[in-house]
Amino acid sequence: MHCSIMEKINFTIREIKRQDLREVFQMLSCLVKYEKLEEKFKLSEKKMANYLFGKNHDWFCLVVQDLMDNCLKGFVLYTFSNINRAFHLSPLLQIDHLYIKPSYRNYGLGESLINELKNRAKIKGANRLEVWCLASNEIGNRFYKKTQAEKLDFINIYRIKNE
């Protein structure tokens, strides 16, 4: 997908390559810091590489690349899952992390990532995209509301540790 937005940013959305890993990991670290979750962050660059490129990889990533300077301006990490089968007859695309560098926000890059995810979900037979967004992440919550995502108020998420 090639786009030109407001004649300021000429970009493409493409799948991550191994050489992008360090830059995407750094952007993910910025997101973790913004969300004040540094103490809970367990991912290393090596683990991330295995999840994305390893033999049994189950994580996917799209990046936004500026075609003028060839630098990455954002990314989305996602997975496919078949959960809640009693209520949904198709799989879902779970957005794990979406990040656009602050100076490149409000140019439609995040919306373009969401639209590309919708296309990929259709190809996989997934009729829904879901994302968990921290209540304290004001920027993220505003973004998802802007995309007209439905906020689910009927569900609470609980974590049961199994160590």
N, C-alpha and C positions, 0 to 999 in steps of 0.2 A: 504494500500500500504506500503510495507516494502522495503527499499532500503539501499544499502551500497555505499557510494560515496568515492572514493579515499581511502578506508579503514580507513578514519578518522572519518566519521560521519555515524552512523547507526541510521536511523530515520524512523518514521512512520508519515503518514498524516492521520488525523482523524478529526471527527467533534468535535467542542468545547463542553466541559462539564462545568457545573456550577462552579466547583472548579477551572477552568482555567480563569474565568472571570477577576479577579484582575490582573493577569499577562498579559493577552491580553490587558486590558485597559491601563496598564503601557506601553506596547510596542506601542500602538496607541498614547499615549501621547508623546512618544519619536519621533514618526513620525511627529506629529503636531508641535513639537518644531523644528525639522529639517526643516520643511516647513515654519517656522516662522509664524504660524497661531494661536498662543496661544490665541490672543484676539478674534478670531472668533470661537473658540472651545466651543461648547455648550453642548456636551454630558457629562453625568455623568455615573458613574458605574451602578447606579440604573436604569437609562434609557436604558443603553446598555443591561442590564439583561432582561428588559421587551421586547426590540426589538428582542432579541435572544431566549428568553425562555417563554415569556408571552403568554397569551391565543391567541392573534391575531398576533403572531410574524411574521415578514416579512423579517427578516435579517438572514443570514446564515454565518457561520464561520468555516473554516478549520484551524487546527493548525498543526505545524510541531513539533513533540516531539522527542527529542534525546533519543534513547533507552538505552544509557549507563548511563546517569544521570537523565533521566525522565523529564528533564526541557524542557520548550517550547523554540524554537529557532526562531519562526516566525508564521505568521498567514495571512489569507486573509479573508476579510469580503465582502460579495456579496449579491446581490438581483436578482430576476427575474422580468422582465418587458415586457410589450407589447406596445412599443412605435414606432411611425412612421409606422403605419400599412399600409399606402398607398404605402410604399416602401419596406416593409419587411413582409413576410407572416408567420414568426415565431417569437416567443419571443426572448429576448436576456438575457444573463447573464451579469449584470453590476458589475464590480469589483469596490468596493467602496474604499478599502484600502488593500494594500499588504505590508507586512513588514517582513524583515529578520534581525535579530540582526547583527550588523556590523561584528563581528568576525566570523560569519557563512555564510557570502556572498561568492559568487563565488565557491560554492560547488554543485550547481544545485538544491538547495532547492526551490528557487523561480520558476524555470522552472518546477520542480516536482509539485508545487502547481498549476501552469497554466495547466499542463497536466491533473491533477485530475479535475480541473474546466471544461476542455473540455469534459471529460467523463460525468460529472454531467449535463452539458448543453445538451449533446446529449440525455440523459435519459429524460430530460424535454422538448425535441423537440426544443431547442434553437440552432440556427445555427450560432450564433455570440456571441462573448464576447467583451465587450467594457469597457474602463477605461478612466477616465479623469486624466491626469497627469499634474501637474503644470509645466509651461514652465521653471520655475526656479529650478525644481527638476532634477538636472543633473543625479543623480544616477538612478532615476526612468525612465527617458527618455532613458538612455543608455540601461537599462534592457529591456524595451519594444521593442526597436529597435532590440536588440539581439534575442528576441523571434520571430522576423520577423513580428511583428504587423504592420499593415498599419496605418500610421499617416494620419488623415483626415484633409486636408487643405481647404476643401470646406464648412466647417461649423464653425460658431461662436456660442458660448454659451452665452446667455444673461440671466440675473436673474431679474425677475420682482417681486418686493416685494408686498406682499398682507397682510398688517397688520391690 
